[in-house]
């Protein structure tokens, strides 16, 4: 947090009903120009507000009073306790170096005399030379400077930056950067990090922002994948749909239709080996036609970064696939109908055979009954003759 004029005072904490802690500092507001104005700092939202005029001085103030890690035991606290900012792979010295300030003042804020100032100036020069002594350190310093410049332009997260720095450091240790441009390797590392984390960034976007040829970035990507043995996942077409829909300002109904259609396409494995951005643009175009939105192929092609010919070719492929699928379904339906008819005929024949055998069994039963009756009658006559 940076204010124009700050006067140190005693901090007073007040707990609100919603369990928010607000700290009041006695500082000077740069709008009111009033000394000792009460400035309210919300520790949860990070906003610094002037209680006199109501202006928000700072929206996101950094909490430097508490560390970014948590410890639940004394042993964990001893292991994680440190001084200074957290280490980062995206800093050439991992954030472990110490910088000598150029202000020319001591700890109490007093100016240094001429002799001491010249000594510290000389120490600062040697400190800079020591930090950037090797070519390895100079290369990392230059590469990560470009990385942070691309971070602001592409809107990359801290996780992607750390992953990019990790990939670039591995490439530097293997000696893959030698003989190649730093910007090309950094752009390739950014693309691979985005693919690994699942952020939809294309080579064309990165090449346009980094001012590097797309062909060179693609060559560096293939080199990193083969030499570092990276497992790059396939781009998710669903995220491409959301990205293109936001650029083209499509409605939520069209986006939902496109997602449902893309789910069916992925299950049928039609999109295998195709550019996910072109398929997402095609599905959005078809969904917009179904939803009744007036969207031209030119608009959706510009939003997706592809050509209109690509969209038309993908539409033809989907139509041909749908026709083949319908033909296959009709053939399977006909085969299933024929199979059912054959099974019905077999069941009818089996029923007739069962009925024939049942009649035979009934006739045999009648014959047996007649024979039993005759035996009974003969047995009765033989008894009467004896008597």
C-alpha positions as CSV (number, residue, x, y, z in Angstrom):
1,X,0.0,0.0,0.0
2,X,1.5,3.3,-1.0
3,X,0.1,6.7,0.3
4,X,1.5,10.1,-0.3
5,X,1.8,11.1,3.3
6,X,1.7,8.7,6.2
7,X,1.9,9.6,9.9
8,X,2.5,6.7,12.4
9,X,-0.1,6.3,15.1
10,X,-1.5,3.7,17.4
11,X,-3.7,1.0,15.7
12,X,-7.2,0.4,17.2
13,X,-9.0,-2.8,16.1
14,X,-12.8,-3.0,16.2
15,X,-14.8,-6.2,15.6
16,X,-18.0,-5.8,13.8
17,X,-21.2,-8.0,13.9
18,X,-20.1,-9.9,10.8
19,X,-16.8,-10.8,12.3
20,X,-14.8,-8.4,10.1
21,X,-11.8,-6.7,11.6
22,X,-11.4,-3.0,10.7
23,X,-8.1,-1.2,11.6
24,X,-8.0,2.6,11.9
25,X,-4.7,4.3,11.2
26,X,-4.0,8.0,11.7
27,X,-2.7,9.0,8.2
28,X,-3.2,11.9,5.8
29,X,-5.7,11.6,3.0
30,X,-4.4,12.9,-0.3
31,X,-7.9,14.2,-1.3
32,X,-8.9,15.9,2.0
33,X,-5.4,17.3,2.7
34,X,-6.3,16.9,6.3
35,X,-3.7,15.8,8.9
36,X,-4.5,12.9,11.2
37,X,-7.5,11.7,9.2
38,X,-9.0,8.4,10.2
39,X,-8.3,5.9,7.4
40,X,-10.3,2.7,7.6
41,X,-8.6,-0.5,6.4
42,X,-10.7,-3.7,5.9
43,X,-8.4,-6.6,6.4
44,X,-10.7,-9.1,4.5
45,X,-11.5,-7.1,1.4
46,X,-8.2,-5.2,1.4
47,X,-9.8,-1.8,0.8
48,X,-8.4,1.4,2.4
49,X,-11.1,4.1,2.8
50,X,-11.0,7.6,4.0
51,X,-13.7,8.1,6.7
52,X,-14.0,11.8,6.0
53,X,-14.6,12.0,2.2
54,X,-15.3,8.3,1.6
55,X,-12.8,7.8,-1.2
56,X,-11.2,4.4,-1.6
57,X,-7.5,5.0,-1.5
58,X,-6.4,1.5,-2.2
59,X,-8.6,-1.4,-3.4
60,X,-6.2,-4.3,-2.7
61,X,-3.7,-3.7,0.1
62,X,-1.2,-6.4,0.8
63,X,-1.3,-8.0,4.2
64,X,2.3,-7.9,5.3
65,X,1.5,-8.5,9.0
66,X,0.8,-12.3,8.5
67,X,2.6,-14.9,6.5
68,X,1.0,-16.6,3.5
69,X,1.6,-20.0,5.0
70,X,-0.1,-21.8,7.9
71,X,1.4,-23.9,10.6
72,X,-0.5,-26.1,13.1
73,X,2.4,-27.3,15.2
74,X,5.5,-25.7,16.6
75,X,7.7,-27.9,14.4
76,X,5.9,-26.8,11.2
77,X,6.2,-23.2,12.3
78,X,9.9,-23.5,12.8
79,X,10.3,-25.2,9.4
80,X,8.2,-22.6,7.5
81,X,9.3,-19.5,9.3
82,X,11.4,-17.1,7.2
83,X,12.1,-13.5,6.5
84,X,11.2,-11.7,3.3
85,X,9.0,-12.4,0.3
86,X,8.3,-16.0,-0.7
87,X,10.6,-17.7,-3.2
88,X,9.5,-18.0,-6.8
89,X,10.8,-19.9,-9.8
90,X,9.9,-16.9,-12.0
91,X,12.7,-14.8,-10.4
92,X,16.2,-15.4,-11.8
93,X,17.7,-15.8,-8.3
94,X,14.5,-17.4,-6.9
95,X,14.0,-14.3,-4.7
96,X,16.9,-15.1,-2.4
97,X,19.2,-12.2,-3.3
98,X,19.5,-8.9,-1.4
99,X,19.3,-5.5,-3.2
100,X,21.0,-2.4,-2.0
101,X,18.7,0.6,-2.2
102,X,19.5,3.7,-4.3
103,X,17.8,6.2,-1.9
104,X,21.1,7.1,-0.1
105,X,19.5,7.1,3.3
106,X,20.1,5.0,6.4
107,X,17.5,3.1,8.5
108,X,16.4,6.1,10.4
109,X,15.8,8.1,7.2
110,X,18.8,10.4,7.4
111,X,20.9,11.1,4.4
112,X,24.3,9.5,4.1
113,X,27.4,11.6,4.0
114,X,29.4,11.7,0.8
115,X,32.0,9.2,1.8
116,X,29.5,6.6,3.0
117,X,27.3,7.2,0.0
118,X,30.2,6.5,-2.4
119,X,31.0,3.3,-0.4
120,X,27.4,2.1,-0.7
121,X,27.3,3.0,-4.4
122,X,30.4,0.9,-5.0
123,X,28.9,-2.0,-3.0
124,X,25.7,-1.7,-5.0
125,X,27.7,-1.9,-8.3
126,X,29.6,-5.0,-7.2
127,X,26.4,-6.6,-5.9
128,X,24.8,-6.1,-9.3
129,X,27.8,-7.6,-11.0
130,X,27.9,-10.6,-8.8
131,X,24.2,-11.3,-9.3
132,X,24.5,-11.1,-13.1
133,X,28.0,-12.6,-13.2
134,X,27.3,-15.8,-15.2
135,X,25.6,-16.1,-18.6
136,X,23.0,-18.4,-17.0
137,X,21.8,-15.7,-14.6
138,X,21.8,-13.1,-17.3
139,X,19.7,-15.3,-19.6
140,X,17.2,-16.1,-16.8
141,X,17.0,-12.4,-15.9
142,X,16.2,-11.5,-19.5
143,X,13.8,-14.4,-20.0
144,X,11.8,-13.7,-16.9
145,X,11.6,-10.0,-17.6
146,X,10.0,-10.9,-20.9
147,X,7.8,-13.4,-19.1
148,X,6.4,-10.8,-16.8
149,X,5.8,-8.4,-19.7
150,X,3.8,-11.2,-21.5
151,X,1.9,-11.9,-18.2
152,X,0.3,-8.5,-18.2
153,X,-0.6,-8.7,-21.9
154,X,-2.0,-12.2,-21.8
155,X,-3.6,-11.9,-18.4
156,X,-1.8,-15.1,-17.1
157,X,-2.2,-16.3,-13.5
158,X,0.5,-16.9,-11.0
159,X,0.2,-20.7,-11.5
160,X,0.9,-20.4,-15.2
161,X,3.9,-18.1,-14.6
162,X,5.4,-20.6,-12.1
163,X,4.8,-23.5,-14.5
164,X,6.4,-21.5,-17.4
165,X,9.4,-20.7,-15.3
166,X,9.8,-24.3,-14.3
167,X,9.7,-25.4,-18.0
168,X,12.2,-22.7,-19.0
169,X,14.6,-23.6,-16.2
170,X,14.6,-27.2,-17.3
171,X,15.3,-26.1,-20.9
172,X,18.1,-23.9,-19.7
173,X,19.7,-26.7,-17.7
174,X,19.6,-29.0,-20.7
175,X,21.2,-26.4,-22.9
176,X,18.2,-26.1,-25.3
177,X,18.1,-22.3,-25.2
178,X,21.6,-21.9,-26.7
179,X,21.3,-20.9,-30.4
180,X,17.6,-20.0,-30.1
181,X,15.8,-16.8,-29.3
182,X,14.8,-16.2,-25.8
183,X,11.4,-14.8,-26.8
184,X,10.6,-17.9,-28.8
185,X,11.5,-20.3,-25.9
186,X,9.6,-18.2,-23.4
187,X,6.5,-18.1,-25.7
188,X,6.8,-21.9,-26.2
189,X,7.0,-22.4,-22.5
190,X,3.9,-20.2,-21.9
191,X,1.9,-22.2,-24.5
192,X,2.9,-25.5,-23.0
193,X,2.1,-24.3,-19.5
194,X,-1.4,-23.1,-20.6
195,X,-2.0,-26.4,-22.3
196,X,-1.0,-28.3,-19.2
197,X,-3.2,-26.2,-16.8
198,X,-6.1,-26.1,-19.3
199,X,-6.2,-22.4,-20.2
200,X,-7.3,-21.9,-23.9
201,X,-4.5,-20.0,-25.5
202,X,-3.5,-20.6,-29.1
203,X,-0.2,-20.3,-30.8
204,X,-1.5,-17.5,-32.9
205,X,-2.5,-15.3,-29.9
206,X,0.8,-15.8,-28.2
207,X,2.8,-15.2,-31.4
208,X,0.9,-11.9,-32.0
209,X,1.4,-10.6,-28.5
210,X,5.1,-11.7,-28.2
211,X,6.0,-10.4,-31.6
212,X,7.4,-13.8,-32.6
213,X,6.7,-16.0,-35.6
214,X,4.2,-18.7,-35.0
215,X,6.4,-21.2,-36.9
216,X,9.3,-20.5,-34.6
217,X,7.2,-21.0,-31.5
218,X,5.8,-24.2,-32.8
219,X,9.4,-25.5,-33.5
220,X,10.4,-24.6,-30.0
221,X,7.3,-26.4,-28.6
222,X,8.1,-29.6,-30.4
223,X,11.7,-29.3,-29.2
224,X,10.6,-28.9,-25.6
225,X,8.1,-31.8,-25.8
226,X,10.6,-34.2,-27.3
227,X,13.7,-33.2,-25.2
228,X,12.0,-32.7,-21.8
229,X,9.5,-35.6,-22.3
230,X,6.5,-33.5,-21.5
231,X,3.0,-34.9,-21.5
232,X,0.8,-32.2,-23.0
233,X,-2.9,-32.9,-22.6
234,X,-5.4,-32.2,-25.5
235,X,-7.1,-28.9,-25.4
236,X,-10.6,-28.9,-24.0
237,X,-13.1,-27.8,-26.7
238,X,-15.6,-26.8,-24.0
239,X,-13.3,-24.0,-22.8
240,X,-12.8,-22.9,-26.4
241,X,-16.6,-22.6,-26.7
242,X,-16.8,-20.3,-23.7
243,X,-14.0,-18.2,-24.9
244,X,-15.4,-17.7,-28.4
245,X,-18.9,-17.1,-27.1
246,X,-17.6,-14.3,-24.9
247,X,-15.7,-12.7,-27.7
248,X,-18.7,-12.9,-30.1
249,X,-21.1,-11.8,-27.3
250,X,-23.5,-14.7,-27.8
251,X,-26.4,-15.5,-25.6
252,X,-26.3,-18.2,-22.9
253,X,-28.9,-20.2,-24.8
254,X,-26.6,-20.5,-27.8
255,X,-23.7,-21.4,-25.6
256,X,-25.6,-24.2,-23.9
257,X,-26.8,-25.6,-27.2
258,X,-23.2,-25.6,-28.4
259,X,-22.0,-27.4,-25.3
260,X,-24.6,-30.1,-25.6
261,X,-23.7,-30.6,-29.3
262,X,-20.0,-30.6,-28.5
263,X,-20.6,-33.3,-25.9
264,X,-22.2,-35.5,-28.5
265,X,-19.4,-34.8,-31.0
266,X,-16.7,-35.7,-28.4
267,X,-18.5,-39.0,-27.6
268,X,-18.7,-39.9,-31.3
269,X,-14.9,-39.1,-31.6
270,X,-15.5,-36.9,-34.7
271,X,-13.2,-34.1,-33.3
272,X,-10.2,-36.4,-33.0
273,X,-7.2,-34.8,-34.7
274,X,-9.0,-31.5,-35.5
275,X,-8.3,-28.0,-34.3
276,X,-10.5,-27.5,-31.1
277,X,-11.0,-23.8,-31.9
278,X,-12.3,-24.4,-35.4
279,X,-14.7,-27.1,-34.1
280,X,-15.9,-24.9,-31.3
281,X,-16.5,-22.1,-33.8
282,X,-18.4,-24.4,-36.1
283,X,-20.6,-25.7,-33.2
284,X,-21.3,-22.2,-32.1
285,X,-22.3,-21.1,-35.6
286,X,-24.7,-24.1,-36.0
287,X,-26.2,-23.4,-32.5
288,X,-26.7,-19.7,-33.3
289,X,-28.7,-20.7,-36.4
290,X,-30.8,-23.0,-34.3
291,X,-31.3,-20.3,-31.6
292,X,-32.3,-17.7,-34.2
293,X,-29.3,-15.4,-33.6
294,X,-28.0,-13.3,-36.6
295,X,-24.4,-14.4,-36.7
296,X,-22.3,-14.5,-39.8
297,X,-19.5,-16.8,-40.6
298,X,-17.2,-13.8,-40.7
299,X,-18.0,-12.8,-37.2
300,X,-17.5,-16.2,-35.6
301,X,-14.3,-16.7,-37.7
302,X,-12.8,-13.4,-36.3
303,X,-13.8,-14.4,-32.8
304,X,-12.2,-17.8,-33.1
305,X,-9.1,-16.7,-35.1
306,X,-9.8,-19.1,-38.0
307,X,-11.0,-18.5,-41.6
308,X,-14.5,-18.8,-43.0
309,X,-13.4,-21.6,-45.3
310,X,-12.4,-23.7,-42.2
311,X,-15.8,-23.2,-40.7
312,X,-17.6,-24.2,-43.9
313,X,-15.4,-27.3,-44.2
314,X,-16.2,-28.3,-40.7
315,X,-19.9,-27.8,-41.3
316,X,-19.7,-30.1,-44.3
317,X,-17.8,-32.7,-42.3
318,X,-20.5,-32.6,-39.6
319,X,-23.3,-32.8,-42.1
320,X,-21.6,-35.8,-43.8
321,X,-21.0,-37.4,-40.5
322,X,-24.7,-36.9,-39.5
323,X,-25.8,-38.4,-42.9
324,X,-23.5,-41.4,-42.4
325,X,-24.8,-41.7,-38.8
326,X,-28.4,-41.6,-40.0
327,X,-27.6,-44.2,-42.8
328,X,-25.9,-46.4,-40.3
329,X,-28.9,-46.1,-37.9
330,X,-31.3,-47.0,-40.7
331,X,-29.2,-50.0,-41.7
332,X,-29.0,-51.1,-38.1
333,X,-32.7,-50.5,-37.7
334,X,-33.4,-52.6,-40.8
335,X,-31.1,-55.4,-39.6
336,X,-32.7,-55.3,-36.2
337,X,-36.2,-55.5,-37.8
338,X,-35.2,-58.5,-39.9
339,X,-33.7,-60.2,-36.9
340,X,-36.9,-59.6,-34.9
341,X,-39.1,-60.9,-37.7
342,X,-36.9,-64.0,-38.0
343,X,-37.1,-64.6,-34.3
344,X,-40.9,-64.1,-34.4
345,X,-41.1,-66.7,-37.1
346,X,-39.0,-69.1,-35.1
347,X,-41.1,-68.5,-32.1
348,X,-44.3,-69.3,-34.2
349,X,-42.7,-72.5,-35.4
350,X,-41.7,-73.4,-31.9
351,X,-45.2,-72.8,-30.7
352,X,-46.7,-75.0,-33.4
353,X,-44.2,-77.8,-32.6
354,X,-45.1,-77.5,-28.9
355,X,-48.8,-77.6,-29.7
356,X,-48.3,-80.7,-31.9
357,X,-46.4,-82.5,-29.1
358,X,-49.0,-81.4,-26.6
359,X,-51.7,-83.0,-28.7
360,X,-49.6,-86.2,-29.1
361,X,-49.2,-86.3,-25.3
362,X,-52.9,-85.8,-24.8
363,X,-53.8,-88.6,-27.2
364,X,-51.3,-90.9,-25.5
365,X,-52.9,-90.0,-22.1
366,X,-56.3,-91.0,-23.5
367,X,-55.0,-94.3,-24.8
368,X,-53.4,-95.0,-21.4
369,X,-56.7,-94.2,-19.6
370,X,-58.6,-96.6,-21.9
371,X,-56.1,-99.3,-21.3
372,X,-56.5,-98.8,-17.6
373,X,-60.2,-99.0,-17.8
374,X,-60.1,-102.2,-19.8
375,X,-57.7,-103.7,-17.3
376,X,-60.0,-102.8,-14.5
377,X,-63.0,-104.4,-16.3
378,X,-61.1,-107.6,-17.1
379,X,-59.9,-107.8,-13.5
380,X,-63.5,-107.5,-12.3
381,X,-64.7,-110.2,-14.6
382,X,-62.0,-112.6,-13.5
383,X,-63.0,-112.1,-9.9
384,X,-66.7,-112.8,-10.7
385,X,-65.8,-116.0,-12.5
386,X,-63.9,-117.3,-9.6
387,X,-66.8,-116.8,-7.2
